[in-house]
Amino acid sequence: MTDTTGPDLRELASAYALGALSTEEATAFEAFLAANPDVQKELAEDHEVGALLSLGASGPGVPTPPPGLRAAIIARVTATRVAVPKRPVPWLSLAALTALAASLVAIILLNNSQRRLRGDVAARDSTIVRLEDSLTATALHLTEREAELNTILDPGVSLTRLSSTLAPEPAIQLFWNHRTNLALVHAVNLPPAAGKRVYQLWFIPRTGRPIPSVTFNSEASGRALVQKVSVPANVELTAAALTEEPEGGSTQPTTPVILAGSFEPGKS
């Protein structure tokens, strides 16, 4: 019986008889031998030849083998021997490995995309906060400007300018609302008072001492704005003045007048 599937293991019979097969080859050949009686017969003959070769001498009834026979047989077997394939180790197929690699790449790209998206969202939120703060500041500024304009443009408002001979000339505009008896003070070119000093506004009555009013300081630009300054009521006022005083103000002027301006007659 001849095996027609796979390598021709019949060629290994001689090598098996001589012990020239590897362990794996011998195991495969033994399985083949069990199912092939013809090969078993050949193997018996090979065993006899092997025995004669192993004796290496002649005896009664034993033919003397030609010189080099053993070497020739082993060379022939070795030249025709077919390696028995090893059983492959179960592992992932190429397609599965490719799919796995693609999945890993997709996960990495997704993570990177998520990180970029989180960064974009954080930047957007920060921008929104800045815009909201800017809008709030703008709205507050507009409210203040509207209040200033309402104060200045009220029909009952009179303007008194407090001037000086200093250069550059500082000036104060005092908008007095006679209906509400409140004033708005706007200063320009007024250098900030140094140290623990402030500017103080005074209302000058026709008779009596100057009446102390608000204290304030100017910005580095020389500008100052003071709203809702109470104007003394039931007093005939003739002028307003500005002095520099200690922080917290004084009850009476302690320095020379820096700026002064007279009210229009009949407006007090």
CORBEL-V833109 format. One record per residue. N is the residue number from 0. SS is DSSP state (@ for helix, = for strand, . for the rest). PSI is psi in whole degrees, 0 to 359 (NA if undefined). OMEGA is omega in radians with two decimals (NA if undefined). Layout:
<<N:SS:PSI:OMEGA> <N:SS:PSI:OMEGA>>
This chain:
<<0:.:128:-3.06> <1:.:134:3.11> <2:.:118:-3.11> <3:.:5:3.14> <4:.:131:3.12> <5:.:196:-3.12> <6:.:153:3.12> <7:.:93:-3.09> <8:@:349:3.12> <9:@:327:-3.10> <10:@:344:-3.10> <11:@:358:-3.06> <12:@:312:-3.11> <13:@:318:3.14> <14:@:323:3.13> <15:@:320:-3.14> <16:@:326:-3.11> <17:.:357:-3.13> <18:.:30:-3.09> <19:.:6:-3.13> <20:.:154:3.03> <21:.:171:-3.12> <22:@:315:-3.12> <23:@:320:3.13> <24:@:319:3.14> <25:@:320:3.13> <26:@:314:3.13> <27:@:321:-3.11> <28:@:323:3.14> <29:@:322:3.09> <30:@:321:3.09> <31:@:321:-3.10> <32:@:323:-3.09> <33:@:334:-3.08> <34:.:7:-3.07> <35:.:95:3.13> <36:@:323:-3.13> <37:@:319:-3.12> <38:@:326:3.11> <39:@:320:3.12> <40:@:313:3.12> <41:@:321:-3.11> <42:@:321:3.12> <43:@:317:3.11> <44:@:320:3.13> <45:@:323:3.11> <46:@:319:3.14> <47:@:315:3.11> <48:@:320:3.13> <49:@:322:3.14> <50:@:317:3.12> <51:@:318:-3.14> <52:@:323:-3.10> <53:@:334:3.14> <54:@:319:3.10> <55:.:14:-3.14> <56:.:160:-3.14> <57:.:154:3.12> <58:=:180:-3.13> <59:.:123:3.09> <60:.:0:-3.11> <61:=:118:3.13> <62:.:146:3.12> <63:.:121:-3.12> <64:.:147:3.13> <65:.:151:3.11> <66:.:141:3.09> <67:.:7:-3.10> <68:@:316:-3.13> <69:@:313:-3.13> <70:@:322:-3.12> <71:@:318:3.14> <72:@:315:-3.12> <73:@:321:3.13> <74:@:318:-3.14> <75:@:315:-3.13> <76:@:317:-3.12> <77:@:320:-3.10> <78:@:329:-3.08> <79:@:358:-3.08> <80:.:136:3.12> <81:.:127:-3.14> <82:.:134:3.09> <83:.:120:-3.09> <84:.:140:3.09> <85:.:153:3.10> <86:.:125:-3.11> <87:.:143:3.10> <88:.:125:3.12> <89:.:133:-3.13> <90:.:173:-3.13> <91:.:143:3.09> <92:.:166:3.12> <93:@:321:3.13> <94:@:319:3.13> <95:@:319:3.11> <96:@:319:3.12> <97:@:316:3.12> <98:@:320:3.13> <99:@:316:3.12> <100:@:319:3.12> <101:@:321:3.12> <102:@:317:3.13> <103:@:317:3.11> <104:@:318:3.13> <105:@:319:3.13> <106:@:316:3.13> <107:@:314:3.13> <108:@:321:3.12> <109:@:317:3.11> <110:@:316:3.11> <111:@:319:3.12> <112:@:320:3.13> <113:@:320:3.11> <114:@:317:3.11> <115:@:320:-3.14> <116:@:317:3.10> <117:@:320:3.10> <118:@:319:3.13> <119:@:319:3.14> <120:@:317:3.12> <121:@:317:3.12> <122:@:320:3.12> <123:@:315:3.14> <124:@:319:3.11> <125:@:319:3.12> <126:@:319:3.13> <127:@:317:3.13> <128:@:316:3.13> <129:@:319:3.13> <130:@:320:3.12> <131:@:318:3.10> <132:@:318:3.14> <133:@:318:3.10> <134:@:320:3.11> <135:@:315:3.12> <136:@:320:3.13> <137:@:317:3.12> <138:@:319:3.11> <139:@:318:3.13> <140:@:318:3.12> <141:@:323:3.10> <142:@:317:3.12> <143:@:317:3.13> <144:@:322:3.11> <145:@:318:3.11> <146:@:320:3.11> <147:@:314:-3.12> <148:@:318:3.11> <149:@:320:3.13> <150:@:316:-3.08> <151:@:320:-3.03> <152:@:358:3.11> <153:.:137:-3.10> <154:.:335:-3.09> <155:.:9:-3.06> <156:=:136:3.01> <157:=:149:-3.10> <158:=:128:3.04> <159:=:131:-3.12> <160:=:124:3.06> <161:=:118:-3.04> <162:=:173:-3.09> <163:.:166:3.10> <164:.:2:-3.13> <165:.:158:3.10> <166:.:133:-0.11> <167:.:147:-2.97> <168:.:115:2.99> <169:.:155:-3.14> <170:=:153:3.08> <171:=:132:3.01> <172:=:123:-3.13> <173:=:110:3.14> <174:=:112:-3.06> <175:=:118:3.08> <176:=:108:-3.04> <177:.:340:3.12> <178:.:319:-3.13> <179:.:350:-3.09> <180:.:36:3.06> <181:=:150:-3.12> <182:=:154:3.02> <183:=:128:-3.12> <184:=:124:3.14> <185:=:117:-3.10> <186:=:143:3.06> <187:=:150:-3.14> <188:.:31:-3.14> <189:.:107:-3.09> <190:.:144:3.11> <191:.:140:3.09> <192:.:137:-3.06> <193:.:157:3.07> <194:.:216:3.14> <195:.:54:3.14> <196:=:152:3.12> <197:=:168:3.01> <198:=:145:3.12> <199:=:135:3.12> <200:=:142:3.14> <201:=:141:3.00> <202:=:130:-3.06> <203:=:114:3.11> <204:=:167:3.11> <205:.:324:3.08> <206:.:147:3.08> <207:.:182:-3.07> <208:.:159:3.06> <209:.:143:-3.12> <210:=:120:-3.10> <211:=:145:3.11> <212:=:211:-2.99> <213:=:155:2.98> <214:=:150:-3.13> <215:=:174:3.04> <216:.:159:-3.12> <217:.:165:3.07> <218:.:173:3.13> <219:.:332:3.12> <220:.:351:-3.11> <221:.:7:-3.12> <222:.:146:3.07> <223:=:145:3.13> <224:=:122:3.12> <225:=:123:-3.09> <226:=:162:3.05> <227:=:53:3.07> <228:=:123:-3.13> <229:=:132:3.09> <230:.:131:-3.13> <231:.:133:-3.13> <232:.:159:3.08> <233:.:30:3.10> <234:.:136:3.09> <235:.:109:-3.10> <236:=:139:-3.13> <237:=:336:-3.06> <238:=:173:3.02> <239:=:149:-3.10> <240:=:165:-3.13> <241:=:132:3.06> <242:=:170:3.05> <243:=:127:-3.01> <244:=:168:3.05> <245:=:155:3.13> <246:.:131:-3.08> <247:.:343:3.09> <248:.:172:-3.13> <249:.:162:3.09> <250:.:337:3.08> <251:.:149:-3.12> <252:.:137:3.11> <253:.:356:3.11> <254:.:164:3.10> <255:.:154:3.12> <256:.:130:3.12> <257:.:315:-3.13> <258:=:148:3.10> <259:=:150:3.09> <260:=:147:-3.07> <261:=:144:3.06> <262:.:153:3.08> <263:.:140:3.12> <264:.:141:3.09> <265:.:4:3.13> <266:.:352:-3.12> <267:.:NA:NA>>
